[in-house]
Amino acid sequence: MLIGDVARHSGVSTRMLRHYDALGLVRPTGRTVGGYREYSIEDVRKIFHVESLRSLGLSLKQIGRALQDPAFTPSALVSDLIRWTEDRLEREQELLERLRAVDASAPTGWQDVLRIVELMQGLNSTSAARRQQAVLAQPKGVSVPAELLAGAVLAESDPNVAGALRWALARSGGDGVAALAAGAHSEDVGIRRRAVLAIAEMAEAPGVSAVLADALGDSDPTVRRYAALALGRRGVTGTVPTLVGMVVEGRNDVEAAEVLGTLSQDPGCADRIMTALVDELAAPTADSATRIRLTQALIELPGTSVQDVLRQLARDDDPAVARVASAFVTLLAERSPEDLGDDQGAAAPRSRRGTSA
C-alpha cells in the first residue's frame, strides 16, 4: 500500500508518516520500482499501535521505546501519565475559572481584564497581608464578580482576610449566594462555617433565609450559632432555643442576648424568652458564671416583669449573682416607664436555693 493509500485509510497525514519513518518508528518494509514507500499490513498495524499510544499522551520517544524494548513495562509510565494529566487538568481548570471570572466582570476594555487578573493573583498569594490588600485595594465603584469573591471566602482561613472578603462580597451587588450555599453543604466543617458566616452578612440577597434555615439544623454547633444570630436578627422566633443555649454555654452570649432582646419586642415571643431564661436560671446544673450570663441577658428584655425577676435574684444565695442583679435593679429603677415598656406578666424564677420574693 502506498503512502497516500495508508494516509486515507489510517487518518494519519503523509507528513506524519514520513516523520515516523525518519524517527524509525514505522518504516515501510518495501519500495516500489520508482522508489516510493510501500507499506505492508503489518506496517499499517504498527501505525495504529503508534496512534493508540499517542492518544494516551505518550511522546514519540516513549512510544519508540515501548515498541522496540520487549522488557519495557507500561505500569510506571502510565502512573506518570496519570500524574501529568491530573496536573494539566488542574492548570486548565484554574485557567477556566480565571476566564469565567473575567467574563463575569463584563470588561469594557483590557484594563478591566488586567484588574481582575491582578485581583485573582493577589487572592492566590501565600501572604495573608497581600490577599487582604488585594481585596481592599479595589477602586470604589468598580464591580468585582461575586462568584470570584464567594469562592475566595470559602477557601480563606485567615480571619482578617476572610472578614475583608465578606465585606467586599456583601457590597458587590452580585449573587454569590449560590456558591456559598454549596459551601454550606460541604463535608468540610470549616467551609460550612465560612459559608454561613458570609451568607449571614448578605442581608438583601435572595435565598439567604432558606440557606440559614438549613444551617440552623447543622451538626456543627458553630454553624448553628452563626445561623441563629443571623435569623434572629431577621425576626425568626424559631431561633430562641439556640440563642438561649448560647447564653448558657457562653458562646457569643452577648450577641445572643441582644438578639433575644430584639425578638422580645414581639409580646408573644417575649413570654417565651422570659420563661426559657428563668427555667435555665433555676436549672440544678447552672453554675455561677452561667447564672450571671442569664441575669445579664434579662436586662435586654422589655417590660416591668424583668424587675420582679431581678429583685428575687438580688437576694440569691450566690453573692456574685445577687450583686449583678442588684446593679440591674438600680439601673432599671432609673429608667422611665417608656423605657421599660408594657408589663409582660412573666413569672419570677423558681430559685433552687430557697429564696423567695
VENDAWO-V288283 format. One record per residue. N is the residue number from 1. RES is the residue in three letters. SS is DSSP state (helix for helix, strand for strand, loop for the rest). PSI is psi in whole degrees, 0 to 359 (999 if undefined). Layout:
N_RES_SS_PSI ; N_RES_SS_PSI
This chain:
1_MET_loop_129 ; 2_LEU_strand_165 ; 3_ILE_helix_324 ; 4_GLY_helix_320 ; 5_ASP_helix_318 ; 6_VAL_helix_318 ; 7_ALA_helix_318 ; 8_ARG_helix_321 ; 9_HIS_helix_329 ; 10_SER_helix_338 ; 11_GLY_loop_3 ; 12_VAL_loop_130 ; 13_SER_loop_156 ; 14_THR_helix_327 ; 15_ARG_helix_316 ; 16_MET_helix_324 ; 17_LEU_helix_320 ; 18_ARG_helix_324 ; 19_HIS_helix_318 ; 20_TYR_helix_320 ; 21_ASP_helix_316 ; 22_ALA_helix_326 ; 23_LEU_helix_349 ; 24_GLY_loop_14 ; 25_LEU_loop_306 ; 26_VAL_loop_104 ; 27_ARG_loop_132 ; 28_PRO_loop_141 ; 29_THR_loop_344 ; 30_GLY_strand_172 ; 31_ARG_strand_146 ; 32_THR_loop_173 ; 33_VAL_loop_328 ; 34_GLY_loop_359 ; 35_GLY_loop_8 ; 36_TYR_loop_149 ; 37_ARG_strand_139 ; 38_GLU_strand_119 ; 39_TYR_loop_138 ; 40_SER_loop_174 ; 41_ILE_helix_322 ; 42_GLU_helix_324 ; 43_ASP_helix_317 ; 44_VAL_helix_319 ; 45_ARG_helix_321 ; 46_LYS_helix_324 ; 47_ILE_helix_317 ; 48_PHE_helix_326 ; 49_HIS_helix_316 ; 50_VAL_helix_314 ; 51_GLU_helix_324 ; 52_SER_helix_316 ; 53_LEU_helix_326 ; 54_ARG_helix_326 ; 55_SER_helix_340 ; 56_LEU_loop_356 ; 57_GLY_loop_7 ; 58_LEU_loop_144 ; 59_SER_loop_165 ; 60_LEU_helix_328 ; 61_LYS_helix_317 ; 62_GLN_helix_322 ; 63_ILE_helix_317 ; 64_GLY_helix_318 ; 65_ARG_helix_319 ; 66_ALA_helix_323 ; 67_LEU_helix_334 ; 68_GLN_helix_340 ; 69_ASP_loop_107 ; 70_PRO_loop_335 ; 71_ALA_loop_355 ; 72_PHE_loop_126 ; 73_THR_loop_139 ; 74_PRO_helix_343 ; 75_SER_helix_311 ; 76_ALA_helix_317 ; 77_LEU_helix_319 ; 78_VAL_helix_321 ; 79_SER_helix_318 ; 80_ASP_helix_318 ; 81_LEU_helix_321 ; 82_ILE_helix_314 ; 83_ARG_helix_315 ; 84_TRP_helix_320 ; 85_THR_helix_319 ; 86_GLU_helix_319 ; 87_ASP_helix_318 ; 88_ARG_helix_318 ; 89_LEU_helix_322 ; 90_GLU_helix_318 ; 91_ARG_helix_320 ; 92_GLU_helix_326 ; 93_GLN_helix_319 ; 94_GLU_helix_319 ; 95_LEU_helix_317 ; 96_LEU_helix_316 ; 97_GLU_helix_322 ; 98_ARG_helix_316 ; 99_LEU_helix_320 ; 100_ARG_helix_322 ; 101_ALA_helix_319 ; 102_VAL_helix_317 ; 103_ASP_helix_320 ; 104_ALA_helix_336 ; 105_SER_loop_355 ; 106_ALA_loop_60 ; 107_PRO_loop_141 ; 108_THR_loop_350 ; 109_GLY_loop_173 ; 110_TRP_helix_337 ; 111_GLN_helix_323 ; 112_ASP_helix_320 ; 113_VAL_helix_314 ; 114_LEU_helix_325 ; 115_ARG_helix_317 ; 116_ILE_helix_319 ; 117_VAL_helix_319 ; 118_GLU_helix_320 ; 119_LEU_helix_315 ; 120_MET_helix_321 ; 121_GLN_helix_321 ; 122_GLY_helix_319 ; 123_LEU_helix_337 ; 124_ASN_loop_3 ; 125_SER_loop_150 ; 126_THR_loop_349 ; 127_SER_loop_122 ; 128_ALA_helix_322 ; 129_ALA_helix_320 ; 130_ARG_helix_323 ; 131_ARG_helix_317 ; 132_GLN_helix_318 ; 133_GLN_helix_323 ; 134_ALA_helix_326 ; 135_VAL_helix_312 ; 136_LEU_helix_341 ; 137_ALA_loop_1 ; 138_GLN_loop_134 ; 139_PRO_loop_144 ; 140_LYS_loop_136 ; 141_GLY_loop_356 ; 142_VAL_loop_126 ; 143_SER_loop_141 ; 144_VAL_loop_133 ; 145_PRO_loop_126 ; 146_ALA_helix_325 ; 147_GLU_helix_323 ; 148_LEU_helix_316 ; 149_LEU_helix_320 ; 150_ALA_helix_316 ; 151_GLY_helix_321 ; 152_ALA_helix_323 ; 153_VAL_helix_314 ; 154_LEU_helix_332 ; 155_ALA_helix_347 ; 156_GLU_loop_125 ; 157_SER_loop_339 ; 158_ASP_loop_125 ; 159_PRO_helix_325 ; 160_ASN_helix_316 ; 161_VAL_helix_319 ; 162_ALA_helix_320 ; 163_GLY_helix_318 ; 164_ALA_helix_321 ; 165_LEU_helix_317 ; 166_ARG_helix_320 ; 167_TRP_helix_313 ; 168_ALA_helix_321 ; 169_LEU_helix_317 ; 170_ALA_helix_337 ; 171_ARG_loop_6 ; 172_SER_loop_337 ; 173_GLY_loop_359 ; 174_GLY_loop_181 ; 175_ASP_loop_93 ; 176_GLY_loop_6 ; 177_VAL_helix_321 ; 178_ALA_helix_314 ; 179_ALA_helix_320 ; 180_LEU_helix_324 ; 181_ALA_helix_322 ; 182_ALA_helix_321 ; 183_GLY_helix_329 ; 184_ALA_helix_346 ; 185_HIS_loop_14 ; 186_SER_loop_154 ; 187_GLU_loop_339 ; 188_ASP_loop_116 ; 189_VAL_helix_328 ; 190_GLY_helix_319 ; 191_ILE_helix_319 ; 192_ARG_helix_317 ; 193_ARG_helix_314 ; 194_ARG_helix_322 ; 195_ALA_helix_312 ; 196_VAL_helix_321 ; 197_LEU_helix_320 ; 198_ALA_helix_318 ; 199_ILE_helix_323 ; 200_ALA_helix_334 ; 201_GLU_loop_359 ; 202_MET_loop_68 ; 203_ALA_loop_322 ; 204_GLU_loop_350 ; 205_ALA_loop_139 ; 206_PRO_loop_147 ; 207_GLY_loop_355 ; 208_VAL_helix_313 ; 209_SER_helix_321 ; 210_ALA_helix_318 ; 211_VAL_helix_318 ; 212_LEU_helix_324 ; 213_ALA_helix_320 ; 214_ASP_helix_319 ; 215_ALA_helix_337 ; 216_LEU_loop_339 ; 217_GLY_loop_15 ; 218_ASP_loop_153 ; 219_SER_loop_341 ; 220_ASP_loop_125 ; 221_PRO_helix_328 ; 222_THR_helix_317 ; 223_VAL_helix_317 ; 224_ARG_helix_321 ; 225_ARG_helix_315 ; 226_TYR_helix_315 ; 227_ALA_helix_319 ; 228_ALA_helix_317 ; 229_LEU_helix_315 ; 230_ALA_helix_315 ; 231_LEU_helix_323 ; 232_GLY_helix_320 ; 233_ARG_helix_339 ; 234_ARG_loop_5 ; 235_GLY_loop_17 ; 236_VAL_loop_110 ; 237_THR_helix_344 ; 238_GLY_helix_352 ; 239_THR_helix_353 ; 240_VAL_helix_310 ; 241_PRO_helix_318 ; 242_THR_helix_318 ; 243_LEU_helix_317 ; 244_VAL_helix_319 ; 245_GLY_helix_325 ; 246_MET_helix_321 ; 247_VAL_helix_315 ; 248_VAL_helix_316 ; 249_GLU_helix_343 ; 250_GLY_loop_28 ; 251_ARG_loop_111 ; 252_ASN_loop_38 ; 253_ASP_helix_326 ; 254_VAL_helix_314 ; 255_GLU_helix_318 ; 256_ALA_helix_319 ; 257_ALA_helix_320 ; 258_GLU_helix_318 ; 259_VAL_helix_321 ; 260_LEU_helix_322 ; 261_GLY_helix_321 ; 262_THR_helix_316 ; 263_LEU_helix_331 ; 264_SER_loop_357 ; 265_GLN_loop_339 ; 266_ASP_loop_116 ; 267_PRO_helix_319 ; 268_GLY_helix_322 ; 269_CYS_helix_331 ; 270_ALA_helix_316 ; 271_ASP_helix_318 ; 272_ARG_helix_318 ; 273_ILE_helix_315 ; 274_MET_helix_314 ; 275_THR_helix_317 ; 276_ALA_helix_317 ; 277_LEU_helix_318 ; 278_VAL_helix_319 ; 279_ASP_helix_319 ; 280_GLU_helix_326 ; 281_LEU_helix_325 ; 282_ALA_loop_359 ; 283_ALA_loop_135 ; 284_PRO_loop_334 ; 285_THR_loop_354 ; 286_ALA_loop_120 ; 287_ASP_loop_182 ; 288_SER_helix_314 ; 289_ALA_helix_319 ; 290_THR_helix_317 ; 291_ARG_helix_328 ; 292_ILE_helix_316 ; 293_ARG_helix_319 ; 294_LEU_helix_322 ; 295_THR_helix_318 ; 296_GLN_helix_326 ; 297_ALA_helix_329 ; 298_LEU_helix_326 ; 299_ILE_loop_342 ; 300_GLU_loop_346 ; 301_LEU_loop_144 ; 302_PRO_loop_169 ; 303_GLY_loop_147 ; 304_THR_loop_343 ; 305_SER_helix_337 ; 306_VAL_helix_323 ; 307_GLN_helix_321 ; 308_ASP_helix_316 ; 309_VAL_helix_316 ; 310_LEU_helix_325 ; 311_ARG_helix_319 ; 312_GLN_helix_318 ; 313_LEU_helix_335 ; 314_ALA_loop_343 ; 315_ARG_loop_22 ; 316_ASP_loop_151 ; 317_ASP_loop_334 ; 318_ASP_loop_113 ; 319_PRO_helix_322 ; 320_ALA_helix_315 ; 321_VAL_helix_317 ; 322_ALA_helix_319 ; 323_ARG_helix_315 ; 324_VAL_helix_314 ; 325_ALA_helix_319 ; 326_SER_helix_318 ; 327_ALA_helix_320 ; 328_PHE_helix_324 ; 329_VAL_helix_314 ; 330_THR_helix_317 ; 331_LEU_helix_315 ; 332_LEU_helix_328 ; 333_ALA_helix_334 ; 334_GLU_loop_348 ; 335_ARG_loop_155 ; 336_SER_loop_160 ; 337_PRO_helix_327 ; 338_GLU_helix_326 ; 339_ASP_helix_325 ; 340_LEU_helix_329 ; 341_GLY_loop_186 ; 342_ASP_loop_151 ; 343_ASP_loop_128 ; 344_GLN_loop_344 ; 345_GLY_loop_21 ; 346_ALA_loop_152 ; 347_ALA_loop_152 ; 348_ALA_loop_159 ; 349_PRO_loop_147 ; 350_ARG_loop_104 ; 351_SER_loop_129 ; 352_ARG_loop_359 ; 353_ARG_loop_7 ; 354_GLY_loop_7 ; 355_THR_loop_155 ; 356_SER_loop_161 ; 357_ALA_loop_999
